Amino acid sequence: MKSITKSFAGVTVLDNIQFDLMEGEVHALMGENGAGKSTLMKILTGVYTKDSGIVEKLDQGGNMVQMEHITPKEAQEKGISIVFQEFNLLNNMSIAENVFIGREPKTKAGTMDWKKLYADTRDILKRVKVDKEPRVLVSELSVAEKQLVEIAKCLSYQADIIVLDEPTSSLTDREVDILFDLITELKSKGTSIIYISHRMEEIFKITDRITVFRDGKFVDTFKTADTTNEELVQCMIGRKLNLEKNTQAKDYKDKDVALEVKNVNVNVTLKSKPFDFRLHKGEILGFFGLVGAGRTEMARIIFGIDKADKAEVYKNGRKIILKSPIDAINNGIALIPEDRKELGLVLSLSVQNNLVLSCLKNLSPIRARKAEEKEIALKYIKDLSVALSSEEQAVEELSGGNQQKVVLGKWLAMKPDILIMDEPTRGIDVGAKAEIYSIMRQLAENGTSILMISSEMPEILHISDRVIVLYEGQKTLDAPVTGLNQEKLMHAAIGGI
């Protein structure tokens, strides 16, 4: 890809970008959110059309051939497949129908060959170690299982170039190992992989080369073995960054209790025992556990989405009834969900409209509140450093990291006492992570109590004051972050007491 330029609404998002990929190579594409990584990949896969530049790909005859104005289907036919950061699955269809959509096998009579469809899907699911029947609806899958189905769908195209955009953001360590084994297998067969991730340990473990973008511009390409974590971060953000030690953790055990949850059971099917926990005023309480441990289920109960017959929730010592999210919001409880695309945003609406959704009831009547809405939107756009062309821009046009900032801003606008953050930095670059951590710490210092769910052990240890670990719905650890390390967290996460 040579001299690639692309603009949206007059804003240049790719400025004379270059990128090359060798046969059988795993090439990392890195940069902060909004740097242009996903945009370049959407040009490669036919989702976007470049304004200028050249895209060339080796054909089966060994010749470099230009690709002009291709569609996503044509890109797939040319051997290019992508697993997007945001899921592109149809929840009301089965796993098999999603994996082979538009390419379903037919019988001689021209009808759907369900037997072959399910058999082919079952073979691909085995490769990604998903133990589900092909007939299962996608809506019944966890976020991690959906991610693996996306990868299975990608493998079904038998492409020679595969783009993986934040493929491990919702996977456990075991599932990451499965993915890396797959990548090694594909690489040995000559498949080339473009790997987009903000997880440094993965980049150094699995890639051969790294290309860095910053603010829509090409910065450098170098061999992975020739650089360090610190050099890479500085290259990405243009400044030094230190996220190693949690120097701000405090002990809140003698402080007022802001939220108390009693007798909550997050995994009835496994007959797990109910557990209790407390969140103190101004405390950041980290919840860690492997996928399926019950962390998100617990958050959904507290926010009134799911019902828990015996669970009791107390805020500031007073029992509250949570029959719906409206009840939670009215009690000053906010939830930043795990899936920002499906649960956190109205993608077709503007950034401004999304930012004021949680506080509309506090504004003037509809005819007189336009100025108020704009004032609120501009405040959180500025406070959270959201990169956009204007507050009227559709939120679906923003990068994943900037979309996440809009979700955060939407809930901050309601000024909650309790803020539940489910995977708050999923798919966000190191620079944006540092900004969100700073915002979290400032909120806590101002008295907001934060319950943070995260699958990233470094994140849990860096920002939490106290940590609770769940294993199959059981609480296996509840301790101050001081004295904890990754080994102790993982020991508790796999059932160790």
Secondary structure, 3 states (H helix, E strand, C coil): CEEEEEEECCEEEEEEECCCCCCCCEEEEECCCCCCHHHHHHHHCCCCCCCEEECEEECCCCCEEECCCCCHHHHHHCCEEEECCCCCCCCCCEHHHHHCCCCCCECCCCCECHHHHHHHHHHHHHHCCCCCCCCCEHHHCCHHHHHHHHHHHHHCCCCCEEEEECCCCCCCHHHHHHHHHHHHHHHHCCCEEEEECCCHHHHHHHCCEEEEEECCEEEEEEEHHHCCHHHHHHHHHCCCCCCCCCCCCCCCCCCCEEEEEEEECCCHHHCCCCEEEEEECCCEEEEECCCCCCHHHHHHHHCCCCCCCCCEEEECCEEECCCCHHHHHHCCEEEECCCHHHHHCCCCCEHHHHHCHHHHHHCCCHHHCHHHHHHHHHHHHHHCCCCCCCCCCEHHHCCHHHHHHHHHHHHHCCCCCEEEEECCCCCCCHHHHHHHHHHHHHHHHCCCEEEEECCCHHHHHHHCCEEEEEECCEEEEEEECCCCCHHHHHHHHCCCC
